[in-house]
Amino acid sequence: MTAPEDLHPDIAAALDDLPGGVVIDSTRAHWPELGMSIDVPPAGEEGSVGSCATGNVCAFIGTGLTGTRVSWSSCGTYAPGMTVRSIANARSAGYAQARSSSGSVLATAIASSWANVSGSVADVRCVP
């Protein structure tokens, strides 16, 4: 079991923001009921998490699909619990949108694409 003090700050913040997460290790957590997970790349390999698994919608802390990644396997509207600078839609249909707290669309990623985001993201919405 990973001790709370050993958790990466991004993992600890996500667990605080969204109860019900299961810690996998110091850099990964999963929310089974939401089909959501968060992954932090190893130090020095920030770009290595730049992929979004087929069928998922992902939000990344860095531009160009880099840094800590939150991913969802089910389509819905989710608050990622972190700063979002890029999104990816690895589904074969529909689109994903990064939205502000007022509901304004900050970025859209159509099926099999991604987009950088500017502005403060309140949620990521997946539309079938």
CORSULNOR-V774086 format. One line per field, one symbol per residue. ss: DSSP state (~ for helix, > for strand, _ for the rest). psi: psi as a letter, one per 30 degrees, with the letter a starting at -180 (. if undefined). A space follows every 10 residues. Layout:
# CORSULNOR-V774086
ss = ???
psi = ???
This chain:
# CORSULNOR-V774086
ss = ___~~~__~~ ~~~~~~~___ _>>>>__>>> >____>>>>_ _____~~~~_ ______>>>> >>___>>>>> >>____>>__ _____>>>>_ ____>>>>>_ ____>>>>>> __>>>>____ __>>>>>_
psi = kkkeffkkee eeeeeeejlg kkkeafgklk jeffhklkkk llkfheffgg lkkkflklkk fllhhlakkk kkflkakkjf glkkfllkjg lflalkkkll fffkkfkkjl khalklkklj kelkkkk.
